[in-house]
Amino acid sequence: MKFSVIILLQILILTSSALADTRRSVKVFILVGQSNMEGHARVETFDYIGDDPATAPLLKKMRNANGKPHVCDGAWISYYTGRGEQNGEGFGKLTAGYGSRPKPSEDGGKIGPEFTFGITMDEQFEEPVLIIKTAWGGKSLFYDFRPPSAGVYSRTEDDIKKERGPESGSGHYYRLMLNHIKLVLGDIGRVIPDYDPEQGFEIAGFVWFQGFNDMVSRDVYPILPKDSSGNRFDKYSEWMTDFIRDVRKDLDAPKMPFVIGVMGVGGEDANEGNLEFREAMAAPAKLPEFRGNVAAVPTSPFWDKPLADIQEKYEKVNQMAYLLRTQNKNAPNADGSMSREDQQSYLKKYEANLVSPEEVTLRTRGASNAGYHYLGCAKTFALMGQAFANAILEMRKHDAHP
């Protein structure tokens, strides 16, 4: 009798161990986009996150007690990026420095959404987390990331005139993205040294964060007549829908949770065209076929208005410098009598009257790039990464994953 009980217990232990191994499958998250997915927030702006009581707890997760960026114990990243055709990979345990990288294999001193995204997922899962990130600055959906089912890009008259947009380049970055994802998944042990192939992996979510190059293209998305009730960016919605379907098919993940990071540059004060584009970006998430497994996450709530207000003042300084240099009739140098030194002296006083010392300090503390890069504010990128992760977790909670 005792012998039978022992055998039964051994069977139960072996069975539970096998189940545990199955549950330990690596959770793979794919992050794709253009410059804001790359991320242009310098690590030096981390302190600004701690100034706000609402985000100070997040900073404690991003940085160790010694002041150095946190290194995840259970999350790894493979990041494929580059300039022009000079692409390369950086990989290792997730930490800060996997933002925009002039040299793909070297720490760029910046973060994008991946850092807090990975920290959030590392906290959530006992299983290893693998982030596969591919991002390149200045890339469009209509051409560079064009999905296969959208067909080959039809060149416009302007494309032909300027000798750009050859058909051979249509969808080039979609293919680079897909090839890299498959490369990493084909040898996970290269990125996660302790990976056991018997663990397997699950493609647990996808984040798309892109849009600026499409929003500013009047060639592909022409201005509609004033009496039109349509959205000039409707084609973006169509191609985004194609993209979601295609990437799920190509990765054999039909219900993979998919997040559309809706562009939020300008915050709530964005112009009409920006708002119209946001609407087109978010539209696919409302389709019945995507209910519960595609989420549009606005990033405008994370736009830092205090920093943006200061940036606007500096833009006025830059504008004044241009007016002086071009001898604009409405500027002090209309008659061209001011030397370069005179102009610099004038601008220095102009800036001092416009921007207070406190604002100079605040800008240095919180911003490190231009407005179209969310001012290079780590607080903004940290909140976005966390929001993207939470949206995927919410979809998974409702059994939206495969």
Buried (B, 14 or more C-beta within 10 A) or exposed (E): EEEEEEEEEEEEEEEEEEEEEEEBBBBBBBBBBBBBBBBBBBBBBBBBBBEEEEBEEBBEBBBEEEEEBBEBEBBBBBBBBBBEEEBBBBBBBBBBBBBBBEEBEEBBBBBBBBBBBBBBBBEBBEBBBBBBBBBBBEBBBBBBBBBBEBEEBEBBEEBEEEEEBEEEBBBBBBBBBBEBBEBBBEEBEEBBEEBEEEBEBBBBBBBBBBBBBBBBBEEBBEEBEEEEEEBBBBBBBBBBBBBBBBBBEBBEBEBBBBBBBBBBBBBEEBEEBBEBBBBBBBBBBEEEEBEEBBBBBBBBEBBBEEBBEBBEBBEBBEEBBEBBEEBBEEBBBBEEEBEEEEBEEBBEEBBEEBBEEEBBEBBEBBBBBBBBBBBBBBBBBBBBBBBBBBBBBEBBEEEBBB
